[in-house]
Amino acid sequence: MTNNPAETLLVEIDRFLERTGTAPTAFGKAALSDPNFVWNLRSGREPRFSTAQRGRDFIASHQAETAA
């Protein structure tokens, strides 16, 4: 894993997308109301801590739903 917070977040999101079959735009829109979020992250965007946390919270809530 990397020490760059944006790269770490992108790895987490990419794993989620692969596991769930979710499109990057659908993830961005559902998690952050920003369909370009994943694209921008891949292009070097450095999200705020709160934005990254919202993405992680979305992933965690989806995992909790599928585990129930």
Buried (B, 14 or more C-beta within 10 A) or exposed (E): EEEEEBBEBBEBBBEBBEEBEBEBBBBBBEBBEBBBBBEBBBEEBEBEEEBBEBBBEBBEEBEEEEEE
